[in-house]
Amino acid sequence: MLELKNMGDQYGTWDEVFNGSDLYPDLTNFMTQNVTTGQSYKFRVKAKYKNGFTSYSDESQLVWACTAPSFIEPPIKTAVSKSSISL
């Protein structure tokens, strides 16, 4: 089970973002989309085993939600001389 806490939330509650222990027992990584760009979060996990669940892990370090940079057009050469190139 994976939970996150929005560190900008005044109440600081833990929200479950994934509980796939029955469907994906060997899963070792997960990417959540339940975040807001520019906000910071902490995560914690617990594992399921035959007698129930373990205790939660320690909280992760602070993680910032960011967006991937958009596509950047390659530069276009506009002029060339012996000592410079204009883009």
Phi and psi in degrees as a GROMACS rama.xvg file:
@    title "Ramachandran Plot"
@    xaxis  label "Phi"
@    yaxis  label "Psi"
@TYPE xy
-118.366  130.396  LEU-2
-125.574  152.558  GLU-3
-130.205  155.513  LEU-4
-129.039  123.302  LYS-5
-75.5515  115.15  ASN-6
-74.0657  -10.2487  MET-7
-89.5889  -7.30339  GLY-8
-79.354  125.254  ASP-9
-62.6216  -23.8145  GLN-10
-90.8827  -22.0665  TYR-11
58.593  45.0768  GLY-12
-87.402  150.506  THR-13
-86.9149  132.138  TRP-14
-119.453  132.066  ASP-15
-72.622  129.511  GLU-16
-114.19  -14.6461  VAL-17
-159.268  131.308  PHE-18
-140.72  79.5125  ASN-19
-114.822  28.0727  GLY-20
-61.3223  -32.1502  SER-21
-78.3925  -37.8432  ASP-22
-83.6734  -31.8363  LEU-23
-131.542  67.7313  TYR-24
-65.7139  -20.3489  PRO-25
-105.176  10.6082  ASP-26
-64.3451  131.089  LEU-27
-118.631  -5.0377  THR-28
-150.563  157.681  ASN-29
-156.556  138.579  PHE-30
-112.466  119.778  MET-31
-93.8563  151.49  THR-32
-114.167  9.6904  GLN-33
-89.8395  43.4247  ASN-34
-129.902  161.007  VAL-35
-113.788  129.386  THR-36
-54.2554  134.056  THR-37
90.5986  -8.221  GLY-38
-95.909  154.236  GLN-39
-107.246  148.74  SER-40
-139.27  159.473  TYR-41
-125.23  152.004  LYS-42
-124.232  157.905  PHE-43
-150.582  155.535  ARG-44
-133.879  160.64  VAL-45
-144.83  152.426  LYS-46
-108.454  152.946  ALA-47
-101.573  137.063  LYS-48
-136.46  -178.202  TYR-49
-59.6258  -24.7049  LYS-50
-101.947  8.76732  ASN-51
131.454  -142.34  GLY-52
-113.268  152.29  PHE-53
-76.2893  175.871  THR-54
-71.7109  162.108  SER-55
-67.5149  149.625  TYR-56
-69.297  170.932  SER-57
-63.5175  156.084  ASP-58
-65.6651  146.238  GLU-59
-70.0381  170.942  SER-60
-68.5405  165.55  GLN-61
-62.9386  132.227  LEU-62
-122.576  130.297  VAL-63
-98.6272  134.77  TRP-64
-83.9792  124.362  ALA-65
-129.702  166.268  CYS-66
-103.636  151.313  THR-67
-70.9075  144.909  ALA-68
-61.93  145.336  PRO-69
-73.44  166.687  SER-70
-60.7623  134.169  PHE-71
-110.281  125.458  ILE-72
-63.8328  140.11  GLU-73
-66.6522  152.595  PRO-74
-65.1577  152.122  PRO-75
-115.117  127.345  ILE-76
-72.1913  126.916  LYS-77
-111.097  -24.7994  THR-78
-159.306  149.336  ALA-79
-135.888  135.979  VAL-80
-130.327  -176.582  SER-81
-65.8225  -25.9106  LYS-82
-118.337  -1.90682  SER-83
-155.946  163.469  SER-84
-130.814  131.173  ILE-85
-100.942  135.287  SER-86
